[in-house]
Amino acid sequence: MIEDEKDIEIARLRKALYYEANRFQRIGTHSPDCYKWGPQHYECAMRHIKELEEDPQFAKALGPCGK
């Protein structure tokens, strides 16, 4: 049982390290519109959405429901 838990934790950590390694390899491959480039730029897309939400003109264009 404990060996299974160790294997699960090792797999989880490897997955996290793989994600981080891929993320850091892409440093420098960004542009103002890199959020459009796909899943590798998910964090860029989230940052862009947050910027839009904070823009008063964007909020006004959404209307009272926010949609």
BALUM-957817 format. One line per field, with one value per residue: chain; x, y, z of N, C-alpha, C, O in turn. Coordinates in steps of 0.2 Angstrom, whole numbers. Example, Ala and Ser with C-alpha at 12.3 -4.5 7.8 and 13.67 -1.06 7.14 Angstrom:
c (A;A)
n_xx (66;64)
n_yy (-28;-11)
n_zz (39;35)
ca_xx (62;68)
ca_yy (-22;-5)
ca_zz (39;36)
c_xx (66;64)
c_yy (-16;0)
c_zz (39;39)
o_xx (71;67)
o_yy (-17;6)
o_zz (42;40)
END
This chain:
c (A;A;A;A;A;A;A;A;A;A;A;A;A;A;A;A;A;A;A;A;A;A;A;A;A;A;A;A;A;A;A;A;A;A;A;A;A;A;A;A;A;A;A;A;A;A;A;A;A;A;A;A;A;A;A;A;A;A;A;A;A;A;A;A;A;A;A)
n_xx (4;9;20;12;7;18;22;12;13;26;23;15;23;33;25;22;34;38;28;33;46;43;37;46;56;50;52;54;47;36;23;14;1;2;-7;-15;-10;-12;-13;-1;1;-8;-8;-5;-16;-25;-21;-23;-37;-40;-35;-44;-56;-53;-54;-63;-70;-72;-80;-91;-96;-100;-111;-125;-126;-114;-110)
n_yy (-6;6;8;9;22;30;28;35;48;50;50;61;71;71;74;87;93;91;100;112;112;113;125;134;133;140;153;169;167;175;187;202;197;184;176;170;159;146;131;131;144;147;153;166;169;169;180;190;190;194;207;213;212;221;233;247;251;239;232;240;238;224;225;226;213;207;199)
n_zz (0;4;-5;-17;-14;-14;-27;-34;-29;-34;-48;-49;-45;-56;-66;-63;-63;-77;-83;-78;-83;-97;-98;-94;-104;-114;-111;-117;-129;-132;-135;-138;-141;-139;-131;-140;-146;-142;-131;-124;-120;-110;-97;-101;-108;-98;-91;-100;-101;-88;-88;-98;-91;-81;-88;-90;-102;-108;-99;-99;-112;-111;-104;-91;-86;-87;-97)
ca_xx (0;14;23;7;6;24;22;7;16;32;20;12;29;35;20;22;41;37;25;37;51;41;35;52;59;47;53;56;43;30;22;8;-4;4;-12;-19;-5;-14;-13;6;0;-14;-7;-5;-23;-29;-18;-26;-44;-40;-34;-50;-61;-52;-54;-70;-74;-74;-85;-97;-98;-103;-118;-126;-126;-107;-109)
ca_yy (0;12;8;12;29;33;28;40;54;51;52;68;76;71;78;94;95;91;106;118;112;115;132;138;132;145;160;173;166;179;194;205;193;177;172;167;154;139;129;133;151;147;158;172;170;171;187;195;190;198;214;215;213;227;239;250;251;232;231;244;234;218;227;225;206;205;193)
ca_zz (0;5;-11;-21;-13;-16;-35;-36;-28;-39;-54;-48;-45;-62;-71;-61;-66;-84;-85;-77;-88;-103;-97;-93;-110;-118;-109;-123;-135;-130;-139;-135;-143;-138;-128;-146;-148;-140;-124;-120;-117;-106;-92;-105;-110;-92;-89;-105;-98;-82;-90;-101;-85;-77;-92;-89;-108;-109;-94;-102;-118;-108;-101;-84;-84;-87;-102)
c_xx (4;17;19;7;12;24;17;10;22;29;18;18;32;31;21;29;41;34;29;43;49;39;41;56;56;48;56;52;36;29;16;2;-3;-2;-16;-15;-7;-12;-6;5;-6;-14;-7;-12;-27;-27;-22;-34;-45;-39;-40;-55;-60;-53;-62;-74;-76;-80;-92;-100;-101;-110;-119;-125;-119;-106;-110)
c_yy (6;13;11;20;33;33;34;47;55;53;59;73;76;75;85;97;96;98;112;118;115;123;136;138;138;152;164;172;169;185;196;201;186;172;168;161;147;138;131;140;152;153;165;174;173;178;192;195;195;206;217;216;219;234;241;250;244;230;234;240;227;219;225;218;204;200;196)
c_zz (0;-2;-17;-20;-15;-24;-37;-35;-33;-46;-54;-49;-52;-67;-69;-64;-74;-86;-84;-82;-95;-103;-97;-100;-115;-116;-115;-129;-133;-135;-136;-136;-142;-135;-134;-148;-146;-132;-120;-117;-113;-101;-95;-106;-103;-90;-94;-103;-92;-83;-94;-95;-81;-81;-92;-96;-110;-105;-96;-108;-116;-106;-94;-82;-84;-92;-109)
o_xx (3;19;21;7;12;26;19;9;23;31;18;17;34;34;21;29;44;36;30;45;53;40;41;60;59;45;61;53;31;34;13;-3;-6;-2;-20;-18;-4;-11;-6;10;-9;-18;-10;-14;-31;-31;-24;-36;-49;-43;-42;-59;-64;-52;-66;-80;-82;-85;-97;-106;-106;-114;-114;-124;-117;-101;-110)
o_yy (11;19;15;24;38;38;37;51;61;58;62;78;82;79;89;103;100;101;116;123;119;126;141;143;140;156;161;176;165;188;193;202;182;166;164;157;142;142;132;142;158;157;170;180;177;182;197;201;199;210;223;221;222;239;237;249;243;227;231;240;225;215;223;217;199;196;193)
o_zz (-4;-4;-21;-25;-17;-27;-42;-39;-35;-49;-59;-52;-55;-71;-74;-67;-76;-91;-88;-84;-98;-108;-100;-101;-120;-120;-118;-134;-133;-137;-132;-132;-146;-135;-132;-152;-148;-128;-114;-113;-114;-100;-92;-106;-104;-87;-91;-103;-92;-81;-92;-96;-79;-79;-94;-96;-112;-107;-96;-108;-120;-107;-91;-76;-81;-91;-114)
END
